[in-house]
Amino acid sequence: MLKKIPKMLSPDLVHALMQMGHGDEIVLADGNFPGHSLHGRVIRCDGLGIPPLLDAILELLPLDPYAGHQAALMSVVPGDKVVPTIWDTYREVIARHDASAQIAFEERFAFYERARGAYAIVVTGEEALYGNILLKKGVL
């Protein structure tokens, strides 16, 4: 064990965060996300919800201040009646770590395509629909 690394972050996840460079992206995916069919580098965090994991990751991961947005969410599919209240939680968590961070919205298939180009996908046990979030790494 090491000091100051949140205990919920596995060695594989910390390793991925360390290997990422400026501008690389990581997806925190809900339990419904097709992570393994989209990407070869998938980190499993099945027992965790995204909000506490996001909070732990942002203890270590700087967000990219040079990007137009530092995070992206999957937009609700037109006609779907879901209201993703978890987005408010994500905004609160991100704001605690970076008050200037901006969040964009991506259409479902555009989000999948962006996830294909991410450094890694972290598949969680998050049950909230539209609970996926993408983060862009910055510099210290």
Steps between C-alpha positions, in 0.01 A plus 500: 500500500603858440411823675250749353374277218127445547451136598226439242748559217641166391866464400387451137302824505781701664739352243274612214464850646879522529556384142253748354646814347368852449182486294441128550148406601357239734139380514322413824223278373178384659420131527307501170785645290649272231857559617654172390357517150626856454849483646787265576603675822214454749543533874226337710361675808178301523416568864534877476266779402645778290461799738743374769733364232493834314582679825793267569634529144485879508721495811775386263400599146536862388241607243609669177453878532589552133214290364160646418357261758661275757225238522227360277173324572290281273189693394158348555376330184220711344163369615642331809322621815798444731612800705860427607512656846847352550632778273440751781715284728776490238490879467536536878789253521686660209445852636658399834819412313493755215253788525569610141441159339247485216285201407388424145234260375555241228235314300496129593689363198741796497573422866568136409736612224681735736526216754673287235775763487531536878805374684285260702143419598420440865189282526328553834198369682319833452129437445392851399396519136716739296755480780802498268756779527819569306788698652785675316835501679688825541841596633632595843 
